[in-house]
Amino acid sequence: MLDEKTVIRKKSLSIAMICGILRCFCYGGGDWLMIYGDTTHSGSLFWLTQGAAQIAGWRNSLAMALAFPGIVFYGVALFYLENFIKNQKEKKIYHYLNAFGLTPWMTLHLFYIMILYLFSWMNQNGYQDIALTVCEALFAHLSWIIYLSELFMLLVFIYWFYLVVCGKTTLPKWMGATNVLVFYGILSVIKMLLPDTAFRIGFTNGLMSESMIWFFLFIWIVGSKKGNEK
């Protein structure tokens, strides 16, 4: 018979991980919306495709709109993971790394959506001849945003991996193998085996969200069995 505190902990874990999975649907759904289509391309950016050129504006708008509830769900899930960390100092480091990593998700999402919308608008409003050149120039000019954003985004997962494999959480050390970055690597290999279709480009664009679904599921399952979060 579970005591009341254990029931409350498990309920809180379930709510947090459901929020995490909802975040994946918000961001992952947006990733598919903004790029799913004909994969034929002629420039240096594989995602500026003929399919992207024909995407309706509402799809890019919806993709961006989904990012707002998505980032809230994301925060709820990742901040909850602090409950698994044993030491207060390490908990605080994780907390701040997580806080610093939230904004770059929105920044990167907006960065790609703006370019993709510009590309589709120019192609659909008589500027087909220069659409690719303009969008590639815009990407090249601001591409540093990608590397800086990814640095902030990934630090929290690298630190989480360190905490888990070093036994600094209440989760078993083998859970380090369920890190988001591990799943990302596995799904990246699967991606390479897929044929060049609209599904593949959507799958590729949503890789991080698809990886995080598995991450949150494993935390949910194992965390529920442990039942000893602090």
N, C-alpha and C positions, 0 to 999 in steps of 0.2 A: 504494500500500500504506500503510495507516494505521499510525502508530507506536503503541507500547503506551500512551503517555500520552493520546493522542487517543482511543483505544478506551475507556480508563478514564473519560475526561471524558464521552464520549457515553453510556456506560453509566450514569454517575452522573446525568446530565441526564435520561435516560429514566426511571430509578427515581423521581427527584424529581417529574417531571411526571405520571407515573402516580399517584403519591401525591396530587398536586393534583387530578387528575380523580376519584380515589376520594373525596376530600373533597367534591367537588361532588355526587357521588351520595349521600353520607351526609347532607349538609345539604339538598340539593335534594330527596332522597327524603323526608326528614322534613317539608319544607315542603309537599309534596304530600299526605303522609299526614294531616297535621293539619287540612287544609281542603278536600280534594277531595270534592265533593258538590253537592247542590242549592244554587244561588246566590241563591235568594229571601231577601231580608232586609228588615227593617222599621225598623231603627235607623240611627244615624249612622255606625256602623262596618260597612263593606260585607262584612267577613270574618266577622261574627257572623251566619251564615246558617242557614237551616233544615237544610242539609246538615251544618254544624258542630254543630248541636244534637243530631244523631243519631249522631255519630261515636263509635265504641266507645273506651273508655278505653285499650285496648292500643295503639291507633294513636298516641295522644299520648305514651304511655310509650316506644314504639319510636322515635318521632321524636326524643325527648330522648336516648335511649340512643345513637342513631346519631351524635349530636353529639360524643360523647367520642372515638371513633376518628377522626371527621371533623376535629376540631381538631388531632389529632396529624399526620394526613396534610397538613393545611393548613400547619402549621408547617414540616414537612419541605420542602414545595414552595416556600414563600415565602422561607424562609431560604436556600435554595439559590440564589435569584436574586442574592444578594450576589456570587456568583462572576462575574457579568457586569459589575459596577461597577468602574471603573478606579481611582478614588481612594480611599485608605483612610479619609479623613475622611467622605466621602459614603457609603461602605460602612457606617460606624459609625452614621451618622444613620439610614440605611435600617433597619439592624439593630434599633435601639431603637424606631423607629416601628412596625416589624413586631411586636416583642415587646409593646408597649403595646396593639396592636390585636387581639391574640388573645382576651383575656378578654371584651371586649364582644360578640364573636360568640356566645359561650355565654350571656351575660347576656340578649341580645336574644331568642335562641332560647327560653330559659326563660320570659321575660316573656310572649311570645305563647302558648306552650304552656299555661302556668298559667291564663291567661284563657280560652283555648279549652276546656280541660278543665273548668274551673268552669262555663262556659256549657253544655257538653253534660251534665255531671252534674246541674245544677239542672233542666234541661229533661227529663231522664229520671227524675227522682226527685220529681216533684210540685211543683216551684217555677217552672213555666213563666212565671207571671205577673210574677215579679220578676227572672228570670234576665238579661234584657237590661239592665234598669236597673242591677243590681248590677255586671255586667261592664263596662258603659260607665262607671260611676262609678270602678271600679278602674283602668280604662285612663286616664281623665282624671287621676286622682290621681298616677299614676306615668309618665305619658307623657313626662316630661322625660328618662327613661332612654333613650328612642329617639334623641333628638337628640344626647345626650352620647355614646352608644354609636356612632352612625353617624359622629360626628366622629372618634373614635379609629380606627374601622374604615377610613375613607376616606382619612385622611391619608397612609398608606403608598402608596396607589395614585396619589394626586396627586403625591407626591414621585417615585415611579417614573416617571410620565409626564414630569416635568421632567428627570429624569436621562437618559431615552431621547432625547427630542427635542433636548436640548442636547449630545448626543454624549458623554455622560459614562459610557456603557456600551459594551461591545464589540458591541452589537446595532446594526443600521442605524437611523437616525433615524426612518424611516417606520414603525418598529414602535410608535411612539407612538400610531398610529392603531388599534393592537390592544389598547389599554388596556382594562381591565375596565369602566371607566366609559363608554367609547365603545360597547362591545358592549351595555352596559345601556341606553344611549339608543336604540340600534337595535332591540333586543328590546322596549323599551317602546312604540315606534311600532307594531311588529308586533302587540303585545298589544292595542292600541286597535282594530285591524282585525278581531280575532277576535270571534265571536258570544258572547253571555253564557251560557256553559256551564260545567260542572264543569272541563273542560279549561282554560278561560281563567283561572279563579280559581286553579287549581293552578299554571299557567304563570306567573301574576302573582306568586304567593307565592314561587316558586322563581327569580325573575328573576336575582338576584345569582349564584346557583350556576350557572345556565344561561349567564350571561355569562362566568363564570370558566372554564368548560370550554373555550370558544373562546380565552380568554387563554392558558391553559396549553398548548393545542394549538399555537398560533402560536409560543410560546416554544420548545416542543419541536422543531418543524419547522425554524425559522430557526436556533435554537441548534445543532442537529445539523449543519446545513450550514456554519455559520461555523466550528465546531470550534476556536474560539480563546478560550474563556473563560479568565480568569486565576484 
